[in-house]
Amino acid sequence: HVNWSIVWELLKDHVYGTTGYPFVVNEKGVLICHPKFKLQDSVNITDAKFGALAKIARQDAEGRGGGERIRV
């Protein structure tokens, strides 16, 4: 089992661009580690309501995206 609070402590200070931040999703697009959501929230970023991010997440889930993959 992974302690996601420790993972977040390692990631939280990384900034992408001026406002971007890291997050971790499972293979289905459900947020596991995110600054605004908890795993219990069951937020799936492949949902169309997330617009362009959903498209990117779906492509990544299908192995066609550019996201970093780390198996835990």
DSSP file with accessible surface (Angstrom, degrees, kcal/mol):
  #  RESIDUE AA STRUCTURE BP1 BP2  ACC     N-H-->O    O-->H-N    N-H-->O    O-->H-N    TCO  KAPPA ALPHA  PHI   PSI    X-CA   Y-CA   Z-CA
    1    1 A H              0   0  246      0, 0.0     2,-0.4     0, 0.0     0, 0.0   0.000 360.0 360.0 360.0 149.1    0.0    0.0    0.0
    2    2 A V        -     0   0   53     70,-0.1     2,-1.1     4,-0.0     3,-0.1  -0.855 360.0-137.5-108.4 135.6    1.1    3.5   -0.7
    3    3 A N    >>  -     0   0   86     -2,-0.4     4,-1.6     1,-0.2     3,-0.7  -0.788  19.3-169.0 -89.8 100.1    0.9    6.4    1.7
    4    4 A W  H 3> S+     0   0   69     -2,-1.1     4,-2.7     1,-0.3     5,-0.2   0.745  80.6  64.8 -68.4 -21.9   -0.4    9.1   -0.6
    5    5 A S  H 3> S+     0   0   75      2,-0.2     4,-1.9     1,-0.2    -1,-0.3   0.896 104.2  47.5 -67.8 -33.6    0.2   11.9    2.0
    6    6 A I  H <> S+     0   0   98     -3,-0.7     4,-1.6     2,-0.2    -2,-0.2   0.929 110.9  51.1 -70.0 -42.0    3.9   11.1    1.7
    7    7 A V  H  X S+     0   0   35     -4,-1.6     4,-1.6     1,-0.2     3,-0.3   0.938 110.0  50.0 -58.9 -45.2    3.7   11.2   -2.1
    8    8 A W  H  X S+     0   0   48     -4,-2.7     4,-3.0     1,-0.2    -1,-0.2   0.897 104.7  57.4 -63.7 -37.8    2.0   14.5   -2.0
    9    9 A E  H  < S+     0   0  110     -4,-1.9     4,-0.3     1,-0.2    -1,-0.2   0.883 109.2  47.2 -58.8 -35.5    4.6   15.9    0.4
   10   10 A L  H  < S+     0   0  127     -4,-1.6    -1,-0.2    -3,-0.3    -2,-0.2   0.824 121.9  34.8 -74.2 -30.4    7.2   15.0   -2.3
   11   11 A L  H >< S+     0   0   45     -4,-1.6     3,-2.2    -5,-0.2    -2,-0.2   0.736  92.0  86.5 -95.8 -25.9    5.2   16.6   -5.1
   12   12 A K  T 3< S+     0   0   86     -4,-3.0    -1,-0.1     1,-0.3    -3,-0.1   0.723  86.2  54.1 -59.9 -25.3    3.5   19.6   -3.7
   13   13 A D  T 3  S+     0   0  131     -4,-0.3     2,-0.3    -5,-0.2    -1,-0.3   0.539  83.5 103.5 -88.3  -2.9    6.3   22.1   -4.2
   14   14 A H    <   -     0   0   94     -3,-2.2     2,-0.4    -4,-0.0    -3,-0.0  -0.627  52.4-169.9 -79.7 133.0    6.6   21.4   -7.9
   15   15 A V        -     0   0   92     -2,-0.3     2,-0.5     6,-0.2     6,-0.2  -0.984  10.7-155.8-126.0 135.9    5.1   24.1  -10.1
   16   16 A Y  B  >  -A   20   0A 133      4,-1.7     4,-2.2    -2,-0.4     3,-0.5  -0.956  69.5 -28.3-113.2 123.0    4.5   23.8  -13.8
   17   17 A G  T  4 S-     0   0   75     -2,-0.5    -2,-0.0     1,-0.2     0, 0.0  -0.504 114.3 -48.4  68.3-137.9    4.3   27.1  -15.7
   18   18 A T  T  4 S+     0   0  133     -2,-0.2    -1,-0.2    -3,-0.0     0, 0.0   0.711 137.7  13.6-102.8 -23.3    3.0   29.7  -13.3
   19   19 A T  T  4 S+     0   0  118     -3,-0.5    -2,-0.2     2,-0.0     2,-0.1   0.411  94.0 114.1-131.8  -1.1    0.0   28.0  -11.8
   20   20 A G  B  <  -A   16   0A  27     -4,-2.2    -4,-1.7     1,-0.0     0, 0.0  -0.381  38.4-176.2 -77.2 154.0    0.3   24.3  -12.7
   21   21 A Y        -     0   0   82     -6,-0.2    -6,-0.2    -2,-0.1    -9,-0.1  -0.972  27.3 -99.6-145.2 157.6    0.8   21.6  -10.1
   22   22 A P        +     0   0   14      0, 0.0     2,-0.3     0, 0.0   -11,-0.0  -0.401  37.4 175.3 -77.4 156.9    1.3   17.9  -10.2
   23   23 A F        -     0   0   74     11,-0.1     2,-0.4    -2,-0.1    11,-0.2  -0.971  22.2-132.5-152.9 161.4   -1.4   15.3   -9.5
   24   24 A V  E     -B   33   0B  35      9,-2.6     8,-3.4    -2,-0.3     9,-1.8  -0.966  21.9-179.3-121.7 132.3   -1.6   11.5   -9.6
   25   25 A V  E     -B   31   0B  45     -2,-0.4     6,-0.2     6,-0.3     2,-0.1  -0.904  24.0-121.7-124.0 157.1   -4.4    9.5  -11.3
   26   26 A N    >   -     0   0   45      4,-2.1     3,-1.9    -2,-0.3     6,-0.0  -0.274  47.3 -83.8 -85.1-176.5   -5.0    5.8  -11.6
   27   27 A E  T 3  S+     0   0  130      1,-0.3    -1,-0.1     2,-0.1    -2,-0.0   0.677 130.0  53.0 -66.1 -13.5   -5.3    4.0  -14.9
   28   28 A K  T 3  S-     0   0  143      2,-0.1    -1,-0.3    17,-0.0    18,-0.2   0.433 121.1-103.1 -99.1  -2.1   -9.0    5.0  -15.1
   29   29 A G  S <  S+     0   0    4     -3,-1.9    16,-2.6     1,-0.3     2,-0.4   0.546  70.9 145.8  93.6   7.4   -8.4    8.7  -14.6
   30   30 A V  B     -C   44   0C  27     14,-0.3    -4,-2.1    15,-0.1    -1,-0.3  -0.659  54.3-115.3 -81.8 129.8   -9.5    8.9  -11.0
   31   31 A L  E     +B   25   0B   3     12,-3.0    12,-0.3    -2,-0.4    -6,-0.3  -0.474  39.8 168.3 -66.5 128.0   -7.5   11.4   -9.0
   32   32 A I  E    S+     0   0B  29     -8,-3.4     7,-0.5     1,-0.3     2,-0.4   0.734  72.7  22.3-105.9 -39.5   -5.5    9.8   -6.3
   33   33 A C  E    S+B   24   0B   7     -9,-1.8    -9,-2.6     5,-0.1    -1,-0.3  -0.962  77.5 141.7-138.1 113.5   -3.3   12.6   -5.2
   34   34 A H        -     0   0   26      3,-0.7   -11,-0.1    -2,-0.4     5,-0.1  -0.992  53.0-124.1-154.1 146.6   -4.4   16.2   -5.8
   35   35 A P  S    S+     0   0   61      0, 0.0    -1,-0.1     0, 0.0   -12,-0.1   0.758 111.1  30.5 -69.6 -21.2   -4.2   19.5   -4.0
   36   36 A K  S    S+     0   0  151      1,-0.1     2,-0.3    -3,-0.0    -3,-0.0   0.589 117.8  50.1-111.8 -14.5   -7.9   20.2   -4.2
   37   37 A F        -     0   0   73      6,-0.0    -3,-0.7     3,-0.0     2,-0.3  -0.913  63.6-143.2-127.6 156.4   -9.5   16.7   -4.1
   38   38 A K    >   -     0   0  145     -2,-0.3     3,-1.9    -5,-0.1     5,-0.4  -0.781  32.5-110.8-111.1 159.1   -9.1   13.5   -2.1
   39   39 A L  G >  S+     0   0   78     -7,-0.5     3,-2.0    -2,-0.3    -1,-0.1   0.891 118.1  62.6 -54.0 -38.2   -9.3   10.0   -3.3
   40   40 A Q  G 3  S+     0   0  152      1,-0.3    -1,-0.3     2,-0.1    -8,-0.1   0.711  89.7  68.6 -63.7 -19.6  -12.6    9.6   -1.5
   41   41 A D  G <  S-     0   0   85     -3,-1.9    -1,-0.3   -10,-0.1    -2,-0.2   0.675  92.4-146.9 -73.0 -17.2  -14.1   12.3   -3.8
   42   42 A S    <   +     0   0   88     -3,-2.0     2,-0.5    -4,-0.4    -3,-0.1   0.887  27.3 177.3  51.1  46.8  -13.8    9.9   -6.7
   43   43 A V        -     0   0   21     -5,-0.4   -12,-3.0   -12,-0.3     2,-0.6  -0.699  13.9-161.4 -82.7 124.2  -13.1   12.7   -9.2
   44   44 A N  B >   -C   30   0C  51     -2,-0.5     3,-1.7   -14,-0.3   -14,-0.3  -0.924   8.4-162.1-110.5 113.9  -12.4   11.3  -12.7
   45   45 A I  T 3  S+     0   0    8    -16,-2.6    12,-0.3    -2,-0.6    13,-0.2   0.528  84.7  73.0 -77.5  -1.9  -10.6   13.7  -14.9
   46   46 A T  T 3  S+     0   0   32    -18,-0.2    -1,-0.3   -17,-0.2     2,-0.1   0.569  72.1 113.8 -82.8  -5.3  -11.7   11.8  -18.1
   47   47 A D  S X  S-     0   0   79     -3,-1.7     3,-2.4   -18,-0.2     7,-0.2  -0.414  78.9-123.7 -65.2 135.5  -15.2   13.2  -17.5
   48   48 A A  G >  S+     0   0   76      1,-0.3     3,-2.3     2,-0.2     6,-0.2   0.745 104.2  76.6 -55.2 -24.6  -16.2   15.6  -20.3
   49   49 A K  G 3  S+     0   0  162      1,-0.3    -1,-0.3     5,-0.1    -4,-0.1   0.705  86.1  63.6 -64.1 -13.8  -16.8   18.4  -17.8
   50   50 A F  G X  S-     0   0   60     -3,-2.4     3,-1.4     1,-0.2     4,-0.5   0.339  90.9-162.7 -92.7   9.1  -13.1   18.8  -17.5
   51   51 A G  T X>  +     0   0   43     -3,-2.3     4,-1.5     1,-0.3     3,-0.5  -0.184  66.3   6.5  56.0-127.3  -12.9   19.9  -21.2
   52   52 A A  H 3> S+     0   0   77      1,-0.3     4,-2.2     2,-0.2    -1,-0.3   0.839 129.3  58.8 -61.0 -35.0   -9.4   19.7  -22.8
   53   53 A L  H <> S+     0   0   67     -3,-1.4     4,-2.9     1,-0.2    -1,-0.3   0.906 102.7  54.2 -61.6 -38.2   -7.9   18.1  -19.7
   54   54 A A  H <> S+     0   0    0     -3,-0.5     4,-2.7    -4,-0.5    -1,-0.2   0.914 107.3  50.3 -62.0 -42.1  -10.4   15.2  -20.1
   55   55 A K  H  X S+     0   0  122     -4,-1.5     4,-2.3     2,-0.2    -1,-0.2   0.937 112.4  46.4 -63.0 -45.1   -9.3   14.6  -23.7
   56   56 A I  H  X S+     0   0   97     -4,-2.2     4,-2.6     1,-0.2    -2,-0.2   0.924 112.8  50.1 -62.6 -43.9   -5.7   14.5  -22.6
   57   57 A A  H  X S+     0   0   13     -4,-2.9     4,-2.6   -12,-0.3    -2,-0.2   0.899 110.1  50.0 -64.3 -39.9   -6.4   12.2  -19.7
   58   58 A R  H  X S+     0   0   99     -4,-2.7     4,-1.7     2,-0.2    -1,-0.2   0.925 111.6  48.4 -64.8 -43.0   -8.4    9.8  -22.0
   59   59 A Q  H  <>S+     0   0   57     -4,-2.3     5,-3.2     1,-0.2     6,-0.7   0.921 112.7  48.4 -63.1 -41.0   -5.5    9.7  -24.5
   60   60 A D  H ><5S+     0   0   30     -4,-2.6     3,-1.9     4,-0.3    -2,-0.2   0.917 108.4  53.5 -66.1 -41.3   -3.0    9.1  -21.7
   61   61 A A  H 3<5S+     0   0   46     -4,-2.6    -1,-0.2     1,-0.3    -2,-0.2   0.838 109.0  50.6 -62.4 -29.7   -5.2    6.3  -20.3
   62   62 A E  T 3<5S-     0   0  117     -4,-1.7    -1,-0.3    -5,-0.2    -2,-0.2   0.378 122.6-108.2 -87.8   1.8   -5.2    4.7  -23.7
   63   63 A G  T < 5S+     0   0   53     -3,-1.9    -3,-0.2    -5,-0.1    -2,-0.1   0.623  96.7 103.3  82.7  13.6   -1.4    4.9  -23.9
   64   64 A R      < +     0   0  156     -5,-3.2    -4,-0.3    -6,-0.2    -5,-0.1   0.346  61.6  86.5-108.5   5.8   -1.5    7.7  -26.5
   65   65 A G  S    S-     0   0   30     -6,-0.7    -8,-0.1    -5,-0.2    -9,-0.0  -0.346  77.7-121.4-100.6-175.6   -0.7   10.6  -24.2
   66   66 A G        +     0   0   75     -2,-0.1     3,-0.1   -10,-0.1    -1,-0.0   0.272  63.6 128.1-110.1  10.3    2.5   12.2  -23.0
   67   67 A G        -     0   0   41    -11,-0.2     2,-0.4     1,-0.1    -2,-0.1  -0.248  65.9-104.2 -68.2 155.3    2.0   11.8  -19.2
   68   68 A E        -     0   0  175      2,-0.0     2,-0.5     1,-0.0    -1,-0.1  -0.653  34.2-151.9 -78.5 133.2    4.6   10.2  -17.0
   69   69 A R        +     0   0  129     -2,-0.4     2,-0.4    -3,-0.1    -1,-0.0  -0.937  19.8 170.3-112.3 126.8    3.7    6.7  -16.0
   70   70 A I        -     0   0  146     -2,-0.5     2,-0.4     2,-0.0    -2,-0.0  -0.992  23.0-144.5-133.0 123.2    4.9    5.2  -12.7
   71   71 A R              0   0  228     -2,-0.4    -2,-0.0     0, 0.0     0, 0.0  -0.741 360.0 360.0 -89.4 133.8    3.6    1.9  -11.5
   72   72 A V              0   0  134     -2,-0.4   -70,-0.1   -70,-0.0    -2,-0.0  -0.914 360.0 360.0-117.5 360.0    3.1    1.5   -7.8
